[in-house]
Amino acid sequence: MNWTELDIFTTTEGIDLVTSGLMDIGIRGFAIKDANDFKEFLQNKEGNWDYLEDDLMQLAECETTVTVYLPENSLQQ
C-alpha cells in the first residue's frame, strides 16, 4: 500500500488539540516531533550516555510537527 505523508506544523501546546482532532475524524496513524520533548529527555535521562547520533540531536531544534500518514487512495474523494 502506498502512503501519503502530511506534516502539520503546530506548537507544543497545540499537539493535543491537533491529535485529538485527527482521532475524531478517524486518523490514527501519526508521529509527533517536538523539540521540548527531546530537551526534557536530555535533562531527565537515566543511565550513562556517551554518544547521541547527529540525526537524533537535530530533534533539539526541530519545529513541532504532527506527521500524518494517509493511504494514497483516501485523498481521491
mmCIF file of the N, C-alpha and C atoms, coordinates in Angstrom:
data_MODEL
# 
_entry.id   MODEL 
# 
loop_
_atom_site.group_PDB 
_atom_site.id 
_atom_site.type_symbol 
_atom_site.label_atom_id 
_atom_site.label_alt_id 
_atom_site.label_comp_id 
_atom_site.label_asym_id 
_atom_site.label_entity_id 
_atom_site.label_seq_id 
_atom_site.pdbx_PDB_ins_code 
_atom_site.Cartn_x 
_atom_site.Cartn_y 
_atom_site.Cartn_z 
_atom_site.occupancy 
_atom_site.B_iso_or_equiv 
_atom_site.pdbx_formal_charge 
_atom_site.auth_seq_id 
_atom_site.auth_comp_id 
_atom_site.auth_asym_id 
_atom_site.auth_atom_id 
_atom_site.pdbx_PDB_model_num 
ATOM 1   N N  . MET A 1 1  ? 0.839   -1.174 0.000  1.00 0.00 ? 1  MET A N  1 
ATOM 2   C CA . MET A 1 1  ? 0.000   0.000  0.000  1.00 0.00 ? 1  MET A CA 1 
ATOM 3   C C  . MET A 1 1  ? 0.889   1.243  0.000  1.00 0.00 ? 1  MET A C  1 
ATOM 4   N N  . ASN A 1 2  ? 0.506   2.223  -0.779 1.00 0.00 ? 2  ASN A N  1 
ATOM 5   C CA . ASN A 1 2  ? 1.234   3.488  -0.822 1.00 0.00 ? 2  ASN A CA 1 
ATOM 6   C C  . ASN A 1 2  ? 0.622   4.468  0.163  1.00 0.00 ? 2  ASN A C  1 
ATOM 7   N N  . TRP A 1 3  ? 1.496   5.252  0.798  1.00 0.00 ? 3  TRP A N  1 
ATOM 8   C CA . TRP A 1 3  ? 1.058   6.209  1.810  1.00 0.00 ? 3  TRP A CA 1 
ATOM 9   C C  . TRP A 1 3  ? 1.475   7.616  1.407  1.00 0.00 ? 3  TRP A C  1 
ATOM 10  N N  . THR A 1 4  ? 0.663   8.574  1.814  1.00 0.00 ? 4  THR A N  1 
ATOM 11  C CA . THR A 1 4  ? 0.996   9.977  1.645  1.00 0.00 ? 4  THR A CA 1 
ATOM 12  C C  . THR A 1 4  ? 1.324   10.535 3.018  1.00 0.00 ? 4  THR A C  1 
ATOM 13  N N  . GLU A 1 5  ? 2.440   11.232 3.112  1.00 0.00 ? 5  GLU A N  1 
ATOM 14  C CA . GLU A 1 5  ? 2.881   11.823 4.376  1.00 0.00 ? 5  GLU A CA 1 
ATOM 15  C C  . GLU A 1 5  ? 2.514   13.303 4.362  1.00 0.00 ? 5  GLU A C  1 
ATOM 16  N N  . LEU A 1 6  ? 1.828   13.752 5.412  1.00 0.00 ? 6  LEU A N  1 
ATOM 17  C CA . LEU A 1 6  ? 1.372   15.124 5.520  1.00 0.00 ? 6  LEU A CA 1 
ATOM 18  C C  . LEU A 1 6  ? 1.868   15.704 6.840  1.00 0.00 ? 6  LEU A C  1 
ATOM 19  N N  . ASP A 1 7  ? 2.591   16.829 6.796  1.00 0.00 ? 7  ASP A N  1 
ATOM 20  C CA . ASP A 1 7  ? 3.094   17.473 8.010  1.00 0.00 ? 7  ASP A CA 1 
ATOM 21  C C  . ASP A 1 7  ? 2.155   18.601 8.427  1.00 0.00 ? 7  ASP A C  1 
ATOM 22  N N  . ILE A 1 8  ? 1.808   18.605 9.714  1.00 0.00 ? 8  ILE A N  1 
ATOM 23  C CA . ILE A 1 8  ? 1.009   19.678 10.305 1.00 0.00 ? 8  ILE A CA 1 
ATOM 24  C C  . ILE A 1 8  ? 1.906   20.365 11.329 1.00 0.00 ? 8  ILE A C  1 
ATOM 25  N N  . PHE A 1 9  ? 2.231   21.628 11.081 1.00 0.00 ? 9  PHE A N  1 
ATOM 26  C CA . PHE A 1 9  ? 3.102   22.374 11.981 1.00 0.00 ? 9  PHE A CA 1 
ATOM 27  C C  . PHE A 1 9  ? 2.238   23.033 13.054 1.00 0.00 ? 9  PHE A C  1 
ATOM 28  N N  . THR A 1 10 ? 2.679   22.924 14.294 1.00 0.00 ? 10 THR A N  1 
ATOM 29  C CA . THR A 1 10 ? 1.915   23.429 15.423 1.00 0.00 ? 10 THR A CA 1 
ATOM 30  C C  . THR A 1 10 ? 2.876   23.892 16.509 1.00 0.00 ? 10 THR A C  1 
ATOM 31  N N  . THR A 1 11 ? 2.369   24.055 17.704 1.00 0.00 ? 11 THR A N  1 
ATOM 32  C CA . THR A 1 11 ? 3.187   24.382 18.865 1.00 0.00 ? 11 THR A CA 1 
ATOM 33  C C  . THR A 1 11 ? 3.122   23.213 19.838 1.00 0.00 ? 11 THR A C  1 
ATOM 34  N N  . THR A 1 12 ? 3.977   23.238 20.844 1.00 0.00 ? 12 THR A N  1 
ATOM 35  C CA . THR A 1 12 ? 3.928   22.190 21.859 1.00 0.00 ? 12 THR A CA 1 
ATOM 36  C C  . THR A 1 12 ? 2.538   22.135 22.489 1.00 0.00 ? 12 THR A C  1 
ATOM 37  N N  . GLU A 1 13 ? 1.981   23.306 22.760 1.00 0.00 ? 13 GLU A N  1 
ATOM 38  C CA . GLU A 1 13 ? 0.661   23.371 23.389 1.00 0.00 ? 13 GLU A CA 1 
ATOM 39  C C  . GLU A 1 13 ? -0.440  22.880 22.452 1.00 0.00 ? 13 GLU A C  1 
ATOM 40  N N  . GLY A 1 14 ? -0.229  22.960 21.142 1.00 0.00 ? 14 GLY A N  1 
ATOM 41  C CA . GLY A 1 14 ? -1.243  22.578 20.171 1.00 0.00 ? 14 GLY A CA 1 
ATOM 42  C C  . GLY A 1 14 ? -1.263  21.109 19.804 1.00 0.00 ? 14 GLY A C  1 
ATOM 43  N N  . ILE A 1 15 ? -0.292  20.347 20.264 1.00 0.00 ? 15 ILE A N  1 
ATOM 44  C CA . ILE A 1 15 ? -0.206  18.929 19.901 1.00 0.00 ? 15 ILE A CA 1 
ATOM 45  C C  . ILE A 1 15 ? -1.475  18.183 20.289 1.00 0.00 ? 15 ILE A C  1 
ATOM 46  N N  . ASP A 1 16 ? -1.937  18.349 21.514 1.00 0.00 ? 16 ASP A N  1 
ATOM 47  C CA . ASP A 1 16 ? -3.125  17.616 21.964 1.00 0.00 ? 16 ASP A CA 1 
ATOM 48  C C  . ASP A 1 16 ? -4.350  17.982 21.142 1.00 0.00 ? 16 ASP A C  1 
ATOM 49  N N  . LEU A 1 17 ? -4.513  19.246 20.828 1.00 0.00 ? 17 LEU A N  1 
ATOM 50  C CA . LEU A 1 17 ? -5.654  19.689 20.027 1.00 0.00 ? 17 LEU A CA 1 
ATOM 51  C C  . LEU A 1 17 ? -5.609  19.086 18.625 1.00 0.00 ? 17 LEU A C  1 
ATOM 52  N N  . VAL A 1 18 ? -4.441  19.121 18.004 1.00 0.00 ? 18 VAL A N  1 
ATOM 53  C CA . VAL A 1 18 ? -4.292  18.577 16.647 1.00 0.00 ? 18 VAL A CA 1 
ATOM 54  C C  . VAL A 1 18 ? -4.542  17.073 16.643 1.00 0.00 ? 18 VAL A C  1 
ATOM 55  N N  . THR A 1 19 ? -3.896  16.334 17.547 1.00 0.00 ? 19 THR A N  1 
ATOM 56  C CA . THR A 1 19 ? -4.045  14.872 17.544 1.00 0.00 ? 19 THR A CA 1 
ATOM 57  C C  . THR A 1 19 ? -5.455  14.455 17.934 1.00 0.00 ? 19 THR A C  1 
ATOM 58  N N  . SER A 1 20 ? -6.085  15.196 18.823 1.00 0.00 ? 20 SER A N  1 
ATOM 59  C CA . SER A 1 20 ? -7.466  14.902 19.199 1.00 0.00 ? 20 SER A CA 1 
ATOM 60  C C  . SER A 1 20 ? -8.388  15.074 17.991 1.00 0.00 ? 20 SER A C  1 
ATOM 61  N N  . GLY A 1 21 ? -8.191  16.153 17.245 1.00 0.00 ? 21 GLY A N  1 
ATOM 62  C CA . GLY A 1 21 ? -8.980  16.377 16.040 1.00 0.00 ? 21 GLY A CA 1 
ATOM 63  C C  . GLY A 1 21 ? -8.767  15.293 15.007 1.00 0.00 ? 21 GLY A C  1 
ATOM 64  N N  . LEU A 1 22 ? -7.520  14.856 14.844 1.00 0.00 ? 22 LEU A N  1 
ATOM 65  C CA . LEU A 1 22 ? -7.228  13.786 13.898 1.00 0.00 ? 22 LEU A CA 1 
ATOM 66  C C  . LEU A 1 22 ? -7.934  12.493 14.300 1.00 0.00 ? 22 LEU A C  1 
ATOM 67  N N  . MET A 1 23 ? -7.870  12.162 15.586 1.00 0.00 ? 23 MET A N  1 
ATOM 68  C CA . MET A 1 23 ? -8.526  10.940 16.049 1.00 0.00 ? 23 MET A CA 1 
ATOM 69  C C  . MET A 1 23 ? -10.039 11.038 15.921 1.00 0.00 ? 23 MET A C  1 
ATOM 70  N N  . ASP A 1 24 ? -10.596 12.235 16.112 1.00 0.00 ? 24 ASP A N  1 
ATOM 71  C CA . ASP A 1 24 ? -12.036 12.430 15.959 1.00 0.00 ? 24 ASP A CA 1 
ATOM 72  C C  . ASP A 1 24 ? -12.513 12.123 14.543 1.00 0.00 ? 24 ASP A C  1 
ATOM 73  N N  . ILE A 1 25 ? -11.657 12.353 13.545 1.00 0.00 ? 25 ILE A N  1 
ATOM 74  C CA . ILE A 1 25 ? -12.051 12.052 12.164 1.00 0.00 ? 25 ILE A CA 1 
ATOM 75  C C  . ILE A 1 25 ? -11.520 10.697 11.689 1.00 0.00 ? 25 ILE A C  1 
ATOM 76  N N  . GLY A 1 26 ? -11.008 9.906  12.633 1.00 0.00 ? 26 GLY A N  1 
ATOM 77  C CA . GLY A 1 26 ? -10.617 8.536  12.325 1.00 0.00 ? 26 GLY A CA 1 
ATOM 78  C C  . GLY A 1 26 ? -9.179  8.322  11.910 1.00 0.00 ? 26 GLY A C  1 
ATOM 79  N N  . ILE A 1 27 ? -8.347  9.338  12.028 1.00 0.00 ? 27 ILE A N  1 
ATOM 80  C CA . ILE A 1 27 ? -6.931  9.192  11.659 1.00 0.00 ? 27 ILE A CA 1 
ATOM 81  C C  . ILE A 1 27 ? -6.145  8.800  12.903 1.00 0.00 ? 27 ILE A C  1 
ATOM 82  N N  . ARG A 1 28 ? -5.551  7.618  12.846 1.00 0.00 ? 28 ARG A N  1 
ATOM 83  C CA . ARG A 1 28 ? -4.808  7.120  13.995 1.00 0.00 ? 28 ARG A CA 1 
ATOM 84  C C  . ARG A 1 28 ? -3.313  6.970  13.707 1.00 0.00 ? 28 ARG A C  1 
ATOM 85  N N  . GLY A 1 29 ? -2.914  7.128  12.456 1.00 0.00 ? 29 GLY A N  1 
ATOM 86  C CA . GLY A 1 29 ? -1.511  6.957  12.081 1.00 0.00 ? 29 GLY A CA 1 
ATOM 87  C C  . GLY A 1 29 ? -0.800  8.288  11.996 1.00 0.00 ? 29 GLY A C  1 
ATOM 88  N N  . PHE A 1 30 ? -0.099  8.648  13.067 1.00 0.00 ? 30 PHE A N  1 
ATOM 89  C CA . PHE A 1 30 ? 0.664   9.894  13.052 1.00 0.00 ? 30 PHE A CA 1 
ATOM 90  C C  . PHE A 1 30 ? 1.869   9.776  13.968 1.00 0.00 ? 30 PHE A C  1 
ATOM 91  N N  . ALA A 1 31 ? 2.833   10.664 13.729 1.00 0.00 ? 31 ALA A N  1 
ATOM 92  C CA . ALA A 1 31 ? 4.042   10.732 14.549 1.00 0.00 ? 31 ALA A CA 1 
ATOM 93  C C  . ALA A 1 31 ? 4.230   12.179 14.981 1.00 0.00 ? 31 ALA A C  1 
ATOM 94  N N  . ILE A 1 32 ? 4.799   12.366 16.160 1.00 0.00 ? 32 ILE A N  1 
ATOM 95  C CA . ILE A 1 32 ? 4.984   13.704 16.718 1.00 0.00 ? 32 ILE A CA 1 
ATOM 96  C C  . ILE A 1 32 ? 6.469   13.973 16.905 1.00 0.00 ? 32 ILE A C  1 
ATOM 97  N N  . LYS A 1 33 ? 6.917   15.147 16.431 1.00 0.00 ? 33 LYS A N  1 
ATOM 98  C CA . LYS A 1 33 ? 8.278   15.627 16.707 1.00 0.00 ? 33 LYS A CA 1 
ATOM 99  C C  . LYS A 1 33 ? 8.129   16.937 17.467 1.00 0.00 ? 33 LYS A C  1 
ATOM 100 N N  . ASP A 1 34 ? 8.777   17.006 18.621 1.00 0.00 ? 34 ASP A N  1 
ATOM 101 C CA . ASP A 1 34 ? 8.683   18.217 19.437 1.00 0.00 ? 34 ASP A CA 1 
ATOM 102 C C  . ASP A 1 34 ? 10.020  18.442 20.138 1.00 0.00 ? 34 ASP A C  1 
ATOM 103 N N  . ALA A 1 35 ? 10.639  19.587 19.881 1.00 0.00 ? 35 ALA A N  1 
ATOM 104 C CA . ALA A 1 35 ? 11.943  19.894 20.474 1.00 0.00 ? 35 ALA A CA 1 
ATOM 105 C C  . ALA A 1 35 ? 11.862  19.920 21.998 1.00 0.00 ? 35 ALA A C  1 
ATOM 106 N N  . ASN A 1 36 ? 10.759  20.381 22.553 1.00 0.00 ? 36 ASN A N  1 
ATOM 107 C CA . ASN A 1 36 ? 10.634  20.438 24.010 1.00 0.00 ? 36 ASN A CA 1 
ATOM 108 C C  . ASN A 1 36 ? 10.661  19.052 24.635 1.00 0.00 ? 36 ASN A C  1 
ATOM 109 N N  . ASP A 1 37 ? 10.020  18.070 23.991 1.00 0.00 ? 37 ASP A N  1 
ATOM 110 C CA . ASP A 1 37 ? 10.072  16.694 24.491 1.00 0.00 ? 37 ASP A CA 1 
ATOM 111 C C  . ASP A 1 37 ? 11.500  16.169 24.496 1.00 0.00 ? 37 ASP A C  1 
ATOM 112 N N  . PHE A 1 38 ? 12.236  16.451 23.426 1.00 0.00 ? 38 PHE A N  1 
ATOM 113 C CA . PHE A 1 38 ? 13.605  15.960 23.336 1.00 0.00 ? 38 PHE A CA 1 
ATOM 114 C C  . PHE A 1 38 ? 14.499  16.642 24.369 1.00 0.00 ? 38 PHE A C  1 
ATOM 115 N N  . LYS A 1 39 ? 14.325  17.951 24.551 1.00 0.00 ? 39 LYS A N  1 
ATOM 116 C CA . LYS A 1 39 ? 15.118  18.669 25.556 1.00 0.00 ? 39 LYS A CA 1 
ATOM 117 C C  . LYS A 1 39 ? 14.825  18.142 26.956 1.00 0.00 ? 39 LYS A C  1 
ATOM 118 N N  . GLU A 1 40 ? 13.555  17.822 27.218 1.00 0.00 ? 40 GLU A N  1 
ATOM 119 C CA . GLU A 1 40 ? 13.192  17.244 28.519 1.00 0.00 ? 40 GLU A CA 1 
ATOM 120 C C  . GLU A 1 40 ? 13.854  15.880 28.696 1.00 0.00 ? 40 GLU A C  1 
ATOM 121 N N  . PHE A 1 41 ? 13.878  15.083 27.632 1.00 0.00 ? 41 PHE A N  1 
ATOM 122 C CA . PHE A 1 41 ? 14.554  13.791 27.674 1.00 0.00 ? 41 PHE A CA 1 
ATOM 123 C C  . PHE A 1 41 ? 16.028  13.963 28.026 1.00 0.00 ? 41 PHE A C  1 
ATOM 124 N N  . LEU A 1 42 ? 16.692  14.914 27.383 1.00 0.00 ? 42 LEU A N  1 
ATOM 125 C CA . LEU A 1 42 ? 18.112  15.131 27.648 1.00 0.00 ? 42 LEU A CA 1 
ATOM 126 C C  . LEU A 1 42 ? 18.367  15.551 29.084 1.00 0.00 ? 42 LEU A C  1 
ATOM 127 N N  . GLN A 1 43 ? 17.467  16.342 29.646 1.00 0.00 ? 43 GLN A N  1 
ATOM 128 C CA . GLN A 1 43 ? 17.638  16.809 31.021 1.00 0.00 ? 43 GLN A CA 1 
ATOM 129 C C  . GLN A 1 43 ? 17.345  15.721 32.042 1.00 0.00 ? 43 GLN A C  1 
ATOM 130 N N  . ASN A 1 44 ? 16.422  14.818 31.730 1.00 0.00 ? 44 ASN A N  1 
ATOM 131 C CA . ASN A 1 44 ? 15.960  13.830 32.705 1.00 0.00 ? 44 ASN A CA 1 
ATOM 132 C C  . ASN A 1 44 ? 16.376  12.401 32.382 1.00 0.00 ? 44 ASN A C  1 
ATOM 133 N N  . LYS A 1 45 ? 17.304  12.234 31.449 1.00 0.00 ? 45 LYS A N  1 
ATOM 134 C CA . LYS A 1 45 ? 17.695  10.879 31.044 1.00 0.00 ? 45 LYS A CA 1 
ATOM 135 C C  . LYS A 1 45 ? 18.345  10.132 32.207 1.00 0.00 ? 45 LYS A C  1 
ATOM 136 N N  . GLU A 1 46 ? 18.106  8.838  32.200 1.00 0.00 ? 46 GLU A N  1 
ATOM 137 C CA . GLU A 1 46 ? 18.724  7.980  33.203 1.00 0.00 ? 46 GLU A CA 1 
ATOM 138 C C  . GLU A 1 46 ? 19.819  7.161  32.528 1.00 0.00 ? 46 GLU A C  1 
ATOM 139 N N  . GLY A 1 47 ? 20.787  6.786  33.287 1.00 0.00 ? 47 GLY A N  1 
ATOM 140 C CA . GLY A 1 47 ? 21.877  5.992  32.735 1.00 0.00 ? 47 GLY A CA 1 
ATOM 141 C C  . GLY A 1 47 ? 22.996  6.878  32.210 1.00 0.00 ? 47 GLY A C  1 
ATOM 142 N N  . ASN A 1 48 ? 24.012  6.240  31.728 1.00 0.00 ? 48 ASN A N  1 
ATOM 143 C CA . ASN A 1 48 ? 25.173  6.949  31.197 1.00 0.00 ? 48 ASN A CA 1 
ATOM 144 C C  . ASN A 1 48 ? 25.146  6.913  29.678 1.00 0.00 ? 48 ASN A C  1 
ATOM 145 N N  . TRP A 1 49 ? 25.018  8.067  29.094 1.00 0.00 ? 49 TRP A N  1 
ATOM 146 C CA . TRP A 1 49 ? 25.014  8.197  27.642 1.00 0.00 ? 49 TRP A CA 1 
ATOM 147 C C  . TRP A 1 49 ? 26.304  8.901  27.257 1.00 0.00 ? 49 TRP A C  1 
ATOM 148 N N  . ASP A 1 50 ? 27.086  8.273  26.413 1.00 0.00 ? 50 ASP A N  1 
ATOM 149 C CA . ASP A 1 50 ? 28.312  8.924  25.987 1.00 0.00 ? 50 ASP A CA 1 
ATOM 150 C C  . ASP A 1 50 ? 28.230  9.419  24.547 1.00 0.00 ? 50 ASP A C  1 
ATOM 151 N N  . TYR A 1 51 ? 27.124  9.066  23.838 1.00 0.00 ? 51 TYR A N  1 
ATOM 152 C CA . TYR A 1 51 ? 27.003  9.491  22.454 1.00 0.00 ? 51 TYR A CA 1 
ATOM 153 C C  . TYR A 1 51 ? 25.541  9.456  22.027 1.00 0.00 ? 51 TYR A C  1 
ATOM 154 N N  . LEU A 1 52 ? 25.123  10.495 21.317 1.00 0.00 ? 52 LEU A N  1 
ATOM 155 C CA . LEU A 1 52 ? 23.812  10.516 20.662 1.00 0.00 ? 52 LEU A CA 1 
ATOM 156 C C  . LEU A 1 52 ? 24.058  10.838 19.193 1.00 0.00 ? 52 LEU A C  1 
ATOM 157 N N  . GLU A 1 53 ? 23.411  10.111 18.302 1.00 0.00 ? 53 GLU A N  1 
ATOM 158 C CA . GLU A 1 53 ? 23.607  10.322 16.873 1.00 0.00 ? 53 GLU A CA 1 
ATOM 159 C C  . GLU A 1 53 ? 23.210  11.736 16.474 1.00 0.00 ? 53 GLU A C  1 
ATOM 160 N N  . ASP A 1 54 ? 23.887  12.257 15.457 1.00 0.00 ? 54 ASP A N  1 
ATOM 161 C CA . ASP A 1 54 ? 23.613  13.610 14.974 1.00 0.00 ? 54 ASP A CA 1 
ATOM 162 C C  . ASP A 1 54 ? 22.158  13.780 14.548 1.00 0.00 ? 54 ASP A C  1 
ATOM 163 N N  . ASP A 1 55 ? 21.583  12.762 13.879 1.00 0.00 ? 55 ASP A N  1 
ATOM 164 C CA . ASP A 1 55 ? 20.182  12.844 13.454 1.00 0.00 ? 55 ASP A CA 1 
ATOM 165 C C  . ASP A 1 55 ? 19.258  13.021 14.650 1.00 0.00 ? 55 ASP A C  1 
ATOM 166 N N  . LEU A 1 56 ? 19.572  12.338 15.725 1.00 0.00 ? 56 LEU A N  1 
ATOM 167 C CA . LEU A 1 56 ? 18.769  12.453 16.938 1.00 0.00 ? 56 LEU A CA 1 
ATOM 168 C C  . LEU A 1 56 ? 18.948  13.818 17.586 1.00 0.00 ? 56 LEU A C  1 
ATOM 169 N N  . MET A 1 57 ? 20.145  14.340 17.571 1.00 0.00 ? 57 MET A N  1 
ATOM 170 C CA . MET A 1 57 ? 20.404  15.658 18.155 1.00 0.00 ? 57 MET A CA 1 
ATOM 171 C C  . MET A 1 57 ? 19.676  16.777 17.414 1.00 0.00 ? 57 MET A C  1 
ATOM 172 N N  . GLN A 1 58 ? 19.363  16.568 16.139 1.00 0.00 ? 58 GLN A N  1 
ATOM 173 C CA . GLN A 1 58 ? 18.630  17.575 15.373 1.00 0.00 ? 58 GLN A CA 1 
ATOM 174 C C  . GLN A 1 58 ? 17.226  17.791 15.926 1.00 0.00 ? 58 GLN A C  1 
ATOM 175 N N  . LEU A 1 59 ? 16.704  16.828 16.674 1.00 0.00 ? 59 LEU A N  1 
ATOM 176 C CA . LEU A 1 59 ? 15.384  16.993 17.288 1.00 0.00 ? 59 LEU A CA 1 
ATOM 177 C C  . LEU A 1 59 ? 15.362  18.138 18.294 1.00 0.00 ? 59 LEU A C  1 
ATOM 178 N N  . ALA A 1 60 ? 16.518  18.493 18.832 1.00 0.00 ? 60 ALA A N  1 
ATOM 179 C CA . ALA A 1 60 ? 16.580  19.575 19.812 1.00 0.00 ? 60 ALA A CA 1 
ATOM 180 C C  . ALA A 1 60 ? 16.223  20.926 19.196 1.00 0.00 ? 60 ALA A C  1 
ATOM 181 N N  . GLU A 1 61 ? 16.296  21.033 17.878 1.00 0.00 ? 61 GLU A N  1 
ATOM 182 C CA . GLU A 1 61 ? 15.998  22.296 17.196 1.00 0.00 ? 61 GLU A CA 1 
ATOM 183 C C  . GLU A 1 61 ? 14.859  22.170 16.189 1.00 0.00 ? 61 GLU A C  1 
ATOM 184 N N  . CYS A 1 62 ? 14.134  21.057 16.204 1.00 0.00 ? 62 CYS A N  1 
ATOM 185 C CA . CYS A 1 62 ? 13.101  20.845 15.194 1.00 0.00 ? 62 CYS A CA 1 
ATOM 186 C C  . CYS A 1 62 ? 11.859  21.687 15.474 1.00 0.00 ? 62 CYS A C  1 
ATOM 187 N N  . GLU A 1 63 ? 11.101  21.938 14.423 1.00 0.00 ? 63 GLU A N  1 
ATOM 188 C CA . GLU A 1 63 ? 9.823   22.614 14.565 1.00 0.00 ? 63 GLU A CA 1 
ATOM 189 C C  . GLU A 1 63 ? 8.792   21.570 15.002 1.00 0.00 ? 63 GLU A C  1 
ATOM 190 N N  . THR A 1 64 ? 7.898   21.941 15.897 1.00 0.00 ? 64 THR A N  1 
ATOM 191 C CA . THR A 1 64 ? 6.900   21.000 16.387 1.00 0.00 ? 64 THR A CA 1 
ATOM 192 C C  . THR A 1 64 ? 5.985   20.599 15.234 1.00 0.00 ? 64 THR A C  1 
ATOM 193 N N  . THR A 1 65 ? 5.936   19.286 14.978 1.00 0.00 ? 65 THR A N  1 
ATOM 194 C CA . THR A 1 65 ? 5.230   18.757 13.817 1.00 0.00 ? 65 THR A CA 1 
ATOM 195 C C  . THR A 1 65 ? 4.466   17.494 14.167 1.00 0.00 ? 65 THR A C  1 
ATOM 196 N N  . VAL A 1 66 ? 3.241   17.411 13.674 1.00 0.00 ? 66 VAL A N  1 
ATOM 197 C CA . VAL A 1 66 ? 2.484   16.169 13.709 1.00 0.00 ? 66 VAL A CA 1 
ATOM 198 C C  . VAL A 1 66 ? 2.466   15.672 12.270 1.00 0.00 ? 66 VAL A C  1 
ATOM 199 N N  . THR A 1 67 ? 3.060   14.511 12.035 1.00 0.00 ? 67 THR A N  1 
ATOM 200 C CA . THR A 1 67 ? 3.117   13.935 10.698 1.00 0.00 ? 67 THR A CA 1 
ATOM 201 C C  . THR A 1 67 ? 2.048   12.860 10.596 1.00 0.00 ? 67 THR A C  1 
ATOM 202 N N  . VAL A 1 68 ? 1.185   13.016 9.591  1.00 0.00 ? 68 VAL A N  1 
ATOM 203 C CA . VAL A 1 68 ? 0.057   12.113 9.383  1.00 0.00 ? 68 VAL A CA 1 
ATOM 204 C C  . VAL A 1 68 ? 0.372   11.225 8.188  1.00 0.00 ? 68 VAL A C  1 
ATOM 205 N N  . TYR A 1 69 ? 0.015   9.960  8.294  1.00 0.00 ? 69 TYR A N  1 
ATOM 206 C CA . TYR A 1 69 ? 0.205   9.008  7.200  1.00 0.00 ? 69 TYR A CA 1 
ATOM 207 C C  . TYR A 1 69 ? -1.173  8.555  6.714  1.00 0.00 ? 69 TYR A C  1 
ATOM 208 N N  . LEU A 1 70 ? -1.488  8.895  5.468  1.00 0.00 ? 70 LEU A N  1 
ATOM 209 C CA . LEU A 1 70 ? -2.788  8.585  4.893  1.00 0.00 ? 70 LEU A CA 1 
ATOM 210 C C  . LEU A 1 70 ? -2.629  7.616  3.730  1.00 0.00 ? 70 LEU A C  1 
ATOM 211 N N  . PRO A 1 71 ? -3.532  6.638  3.627  1.00 0.00 ? 71 PRO A N  1 
ATOM 212 C CA . PRO A 1 71 ? -3.478  5.770  2.439  1.00 0.00 ? 71 PRO A CA 1 
ATOM 213 C C  . PRO A 1 71 ? -3.658  6.635  1.203  1.00 0.00 ? 71 PRO A C  1 
ATOM 214 N N  . GLU A 1 72 ? -2.875  6.369  0.186  1.00 0.00 ? 72 GLU A N  1 
ATOM 215 C CA . GLU A 1 72 ? -2.870  7.212  -1.012 1.00 0.00 ? 72 GLU A CA 1 
ATOM 216 C C  . GLU A 1 72 ? -4.265  7.352  -1.619 1.00 0.00 ? 72 GLU A C  1 
ATOM 217 N N  . ASN A 1 73 ? -5.058  6.303  -1.610 1.00 0.00 ? 73 ASN A N  1 
ATOM 218 C CA . ASN A 1 73 ? -6.383  6.341  -2.226 1.00 0.00 ? 73 ASN A CA 1 
ATOM 219 C C  . ASN A 1 73 ? -7.384  7.182  -1.415 1.00 0.00 ? 73 ASN A C  1 
ATOM 220 N N  . SER A 1 74 ? -7.086  7.527  -0.167 1.00 0.00 ? 74 SER A N  1 
ATOM 221 C CA . SER A 1 74 ? -8.018  8.319  0.646  1.00 0.00 ? 74 SER A CA 1 
ATOM 222 C C  . SER A 1 74 ? -8.066  9.765  0.214  1.00 0.00 ? 74 SER A C  1 
ATOM 223 N N  . LEU A 1 75 ? -7.083  10.222 -0.557 1.00 0.00 ? 75 LEU A N  1 
ATOM 224 C CA . LEU A 1 75 ? -7.040  11.616 -1.000 1.00 0.00 ? 75 LEU A CA 1 
ATOM 225 C C  . LEU A 1 75 ? -7.846  11.846 -2.268 1.00 0.00 ? 75 LEU A C  1 
ATOM 226 N N  . GLN A 1 76 ? -8.391  10.790 -2.860 1.00 0.00 ? 76 GLN A N  1 
ATOM 227 C CA . GLN A 1 76 ? -9.107  10.916 -4.130 1.00 0.00 ? 76 GLN A CA 1 
ATOM 228 C C  . GLN A 1 76 ? -10.598 11.176 -3.944 1.00 0.00 ? 76 GLN A C  1 
ATOM 229 N N  . GLN A 1 77 ? -11.079 11.330 -2.748 1.00 0.00 ? 77 GLN A N  1 
ATOM 230 C CA . GLN A 1 77 ? -12.512 11.524 -2.503 1.00 0.00 ? 77 GLN A CA 1 
ATOM 231 C C  . GLN A 1 77 ? -12.934 12.928 -2.778 1.00 0.00 ? 77 GLN A C  1 
# 
